[in-house]
Amino acid sequence: MKSMNAREWLQRLVAFDTTSRNSNLAMIEAIRDALASQGIQSELTYAPEGGKANLFATLPACDGATQGGIVLSGHTDVVPVDGQDWSSDPFSLTERDGRLYGRGTADMKGYIAVALALVPEFLALKRTKPLHLAFSYDEEVGCLGAPVMLEALARRGVRAEGCVVGEPTGMRVVVAHKGMNLYRCRVHGKAAHSSLTPRGCNAIEYAARLICRVRDLADEYRSRGPYDDCFDVPFTTMGTNLISGGIAVNTIPELCEFIYEFRNLPGMSPDGIQGRIEAYIQSELLPRMRREHDAARIEIEAMPAMVPALEASERDAITRLVRALTGDDGTSKVSYGTEGGLFQNAGIPAVICGPGHIEQAHRADEFVEIAQLDACEDFLRRLAGSLTD
């Protein structure tokens, strides 16, 4: 297979509709085959339900070493285009005014395209350490794929010294992001005719009390902190974003279900925050419910879309290296989640640095500037060059 430049790779990658509800296998297999044609073997790890896969590939050092080195991490899935008013086909790369338009150009197929285009150059370098490619599935719906890949790497004993997650940062160095924690709550009361209120236990009303408690905690974190002013929203946030309950206007609802989330600052314990919610349930809410119905209960389920916070150490070699290569010594932190915290928790220090801007992601007419791809190429060339020392 002939080598392709970054734009040609991006054109090919954008043409795969890897919206998270779809399979990403066609894209993953195309990357696998392209790497195989250059003598690089890939390990694919599959989603439990099938239909999706991660890819992990190692470009060994000149002496054949595969341990250590740096991981280039990106996700293959994109968000939907449903209901968005695009000026051009979102799955066909289009150039206008120095920008490349298409779903995923910024988030984050641009980074993957640059990395793949540079593979021939990486292989030609006399590297003393390996370079790894890690491309995941289902990041956009809660970083579901990366844990599967990281568990497989741990079983194989694969170790790396650092990871660069190529989310769109305008090629700035992002050293921290918040955690994302998502919970499903089911409040079970007792149904009765709405004219016989004392004979029932209204699940919606008790769910509302719990939702208000979540909001009270959110207001407390907003007014009292802790704070980190490097974030655009400098405190832990909480909220309820989905709810359903009831079957008829004249029936006391037996069940109400809702989903709440909180995004914690690094250093704040998610278990501690969740513990405050559960303490309220046990000490105040359930006793009141069970005075009305002794079988009343509240179930809380942690959802798979749980993303640990990232806080890179300035002492880590990968942080120092990426700062030196980009010339960025500012302290940038973001409220959105990435796979960086997962790599960090797996013992691989991580930072975030990639082409494009988050403001251009997830919207109609998503784009990446060609100049950003050029800057990313220069960065990754020098990053790989640092492995020759």
N, C-alpha and C positions, 0 to 999 in steps of 0.2 A: 504494500500500500504506500503510495507516495505521501510524503509529509505535507501537512497543511499548516498555514499560518493561523494566527489567532482569530482573524476575522472569518476564515473559512471554517474553522472549528466551531465558532459561535453560530454561524449560519446553520451548520449541521445540528448542533445541540438544540437551538431554538425550535427547529422543525419537529422535534420530539415533543408531543403534548404530554408532559410529565406532571400535569396537575395532580395533586396528592391523591385524588380519588381514583386515578388511573394507575396502571402498571408503569414502572420505569425500566422494565427489562430490556426493551429495544435499545434504549440509550446506553444502559450499562453494558450490554453485549457488544454494541458498536465500539465502546471505549475499550473493552476487554480485547476485542479482535485487533484494534489498532495497536494496542500495546504489545500483543502477542507477535504481530508482524515485525516488531522491533526487538524481539527476544525477551520481552518482559512478561512474566507470568502473574496473573491476578488471582486473588482469592475472593470468591463471591459468598456472601452470607445472606440468607434469604429470610424474608419476613415469615413469622409463624404460619400465617394463612396463605403464603405463597404469593406469586405475582409481582413481588418487588424484591430488590436485592441491593446490598451495599457492595462496593468494590474496594479492595485494598491491594495495592501493588507496590513492590519495593524495587527501586533501582539500586542494585548493590554498589558498594564502594569498589574501587579498582581491584582490591585484593579479595573481592567476593563477600566482604562483611555485610551482614544484613541487620545487625543490631546497632542501636543508637541512631544518630542522624535526626533529620527534621521531617515532620509530616506536613503536607499541604492538604488541608481539609476543606471540602465543599459539599453542599447538598444538591441532589439532582432534581428534587421536586420543586414545583412552582405553585403559586396560588391561582384560583380560578379567574377567568376573564368574564364570567357570567354577568350580564347587566351593565358591562362597561362599554363606553362609547370610544372605540379605537379608530384612529385615522387610517390604519393599515392593518393587514392581517397580523394578529399577535403571534402567530406561529410561523411567520416568514420574516427573516431579518430584512429591515428596511433602513437605508441611510438617508438622513436629512440633516444638513447644516452641521456636519461634524459629529452627529450622534447616530448611534445604532439602536433602532427601535425593535422591540419584540418582548414577549413575556419571558422573564428570566434573565434578560440581558444584564441587569444590575444585580438581581438577587436569584442565583449567583452563578449563572452559567458563563458570565464573562470571565470570572476568575478561573473556572475549570478550563475554559477554552485556552486561556493564556498558558496555563500549566501544561496542557496536552501539546500545544504547539511547540513548547520549549523542550519536550522530552528528548528529541535528537541532540540538542545542545547539551542537555544534562548528561546524556550518556557519553558524550565526547570528552567531558571534563575528567581530569585525573583526580576524582574525588577520593578522599580518605575516609569518608563516612557516607552511608546510604541516604537516599532521598525517598520518601514514601508518599504515595497518593492515596487519599482516603475520601471516597465519594459515597454519600449516604442516601437513604430514602427517608421520606416522611419527616423531614425537619420542620416543615411548615405546620404540621398538625401535632407538634409536641415532642420533637426530637426522638421519634420512635425507633429509627433505624440505627443511629450511632451506638446505643448501648449494646445491640446485637453484635455489631462489628467489634466493639471494644472487648466484649466478653470472649469473642473468638480469638482476638489477639492475645489476651491474657492466658487463655488455655494453651496457645502455641508458644508462650514465653517471649513474644515480640516486645521489644522495648525501644522507645525513642526518647530523645533528649528534649524535644520541643515541638510545638505545633503552631502553625499559622492558619487560622480560620479566615477564609477569604470573603467574609460578608462585606457588603458595600460600606466603606468608611471614608471614601474619598482619598484612599491611600494614607489616611492618618492611622496612628497606632492607638487602638482602643484596648485598655487594660482591665476593664471591669464591666460587668452587666448584672442586672438583677436576676434573681431566681423567679421562676414562674411555678405556681402551685395551684392545682385545679382539683376541686372536690365536688362530688355529686351528693346531695343530701335528699333523703326521702323521709318525710314526716307522715307517720301513720296514725290517724285518729279513728273515729267511729262514725259511720254514716247514720243518718236519721232524716226524717222529714223536717224541712226547715221551720215548720210551725212548732216543732217539739225540740227546740234548741237544747234544753237541759239533758236530753237523752242522747245527745251526740257529743262528739269531740272534733272540733273544726280544725282540720289539718292545715288549711290555708292560713287561718289566723295565727296558729302557732308557728308556722313557717315564716309568717310576716314578722313575728317577734324575733326569730333567729336572724332573719335578714337585717332587721334593724340593729341587732347586736353586731353583726359584721360591719355595718355602716358606722356604728359608734366607735368600734376599734379603728376603722379607717380614719375617722375624724381625730381620734386620739393621736395616731401616728403623724397625722398632718400637723397638728398643733403642738405636739410635744417632742416629736422626733423619735429616735435618733435621725440625724440629717447627714447627708453627704452632698455638698453643694457642687460637686463635679458632675452629678447627674442632672439632666434637664428637669426631672421630677425628683427632688432631693430627699424623698422619704418613702417608706414602704406604703404601697397602695393596696386597697382591697375593694372588692365589689361583687355584686350579684348580677349576672348578665343573661341568664335564662331561667324561666320558671313555667311550670304547668301544674294544673290541679283542678279538681271538680269535674262533675259529670252533668249537672243540671242546675238551673237557677233555684229550684226548690228542694235541693238535697244538700244536707250538710256534708262537705267533702271529707272523704275517708283518707284520701292521699293527696299530698302536694310534693312535688319534686322540683328542685332548683339546683343550679350550679353556681358556685362562687369561686373566686380566684383571689390570690394575693401575690404580689410581686415584691419580694423582700430584698432589702439592701444586702450586699455581701457582709458577712459577719453576723447577721441576724439569723437566729435559728428558726427554720420553718416549723420544726416540731414545737417550739415554744409558742409561736403564733397560733398554730392549730390547737395547741393545748388550751389556750384561753377560750377558744370557741367551745371546745368539748367540756370544759369546766362549767361554762354557763349552761350548757344543755343538762348536765348531770345535777347541778346544784339548784337551778331555778326552773328550767323549762319542763323537764320530765316530771318532777313532783307535781306541778300544776296540771299537766295533762292527765296524770294518772289519778288525780282526784275526780276527773270526769270519766275516765275509762282506764281501768287497771291494766289493759293490754296495750295501751298506747306506747309507741316507740319511735325513735329517730335513728336512722341508719346513715352513716357517712362513709363514703367510699372515695379513696384517693384515685384519681383518674390517671391513665398512662402518661398524659401530657404533663409531665413534671420535669422542669428544667432547672438544674442547680445553678446558683449564682457563680460568677467568675470574678476573681480578684487576683490578677497576676502580680507576682512579686517583682519589684524593680531589681532585685538581686538575681533573678533567674537569667540564665545565659540567653534564652530566646528573647526575653524582653530587651536586654541590652543590645543584642544583635540587631533586632528589627528596628529599634530606635536609631542605632548607628547607621543602618542602611537607608532609612527614610529621612534622617535628619530631624525627626519629630520628637521633641522632648516635652511636649505638653501632656497634661493629664486628661485624657478623654474617657468618659464612661457613658454607657447607654442603658436605657430602660428596657429595650427589647432583649429577648433571649437568643442565645446561640448554642452551638454544640461545644463551645470552649470550656464551659464548666464541667462537662462530661469528661473531656480529655484531662482536665486538671485533676478531677477526682480519681481518674485511672492512673495517676502518677506521671502524666505527660504535661509539663507546663505549657500554657497556651496564651497567645495574644490574638487579637482580631485585626486584620489589615487587608483590605481588598478594594478593587476598583468600583467606581460608581458611588451613588449616595442613597441612603435609605429613603429619602424623600421621593425618589423616583421609583421605588419598588412598590408592588402591590396595586398600582394604579393603572388606569388606561394610559396607553402610549408610554409604557415603561421604556427607559432608554439608559444606555451607558455612553459616555463621551469617548470617542476614539482616543483622545488624549489620555484618558484614565487607563485604557487598556495598554497604551504605550508605556505609561508610568509603571503599571503592574509588570509588564515584560521586563523593564529595566530592573525593578526591584527583585523579581524572582531570579533573573540572571545573576545578580550580585549575591543573592541568598545562596544559590547553588555554588557560586564561586567561593563562598566562605567555607565550604566543605572540602576545599582543596588544600587548605592550610595544614 
